[in-house]
Amino acid sequence: MNRLHHLTLLALLGLGLHAQAETYKCSQGGKTMISDTPCMTGASRVDQSADQIERSQKRQAELVHQRNQSQLSELEYRNARDRNVKGGFNSIDSMNPADAPQYRRR
């Protein structure tokens, strides 16, 4: 049974290697389009290995992402705090008078 799993996995991996599609980059009227078929004569094929970002660009994007995450956390914190505080005082939901405990004097 274990051997069957390995053979199935190898077959699926072999099929995945042939799944890459050719991509073409076309510019028409100032707009860039990417397609799996050539748009017209003069379309250039995109080299996927050359279409990578530089380390500095990746690091810049990571820094922006971290900054955005911290800003989002701060905004969520403020929003939660402001929902609980109205007019500078903590708001406590009022209880229905029928549900309030009854105290009797003796």
Protein Blocks (a to p, Z undefined) as FASTA:
>chain_A
ZZmmmmmmmmmmmmmmmmpccdddddeehiacddfbdfbghiacddfklmcccfklmmmm
mmmmmmmmmmmmmmmmmmmmmmmpgghiacdddddfklpccdddZZ
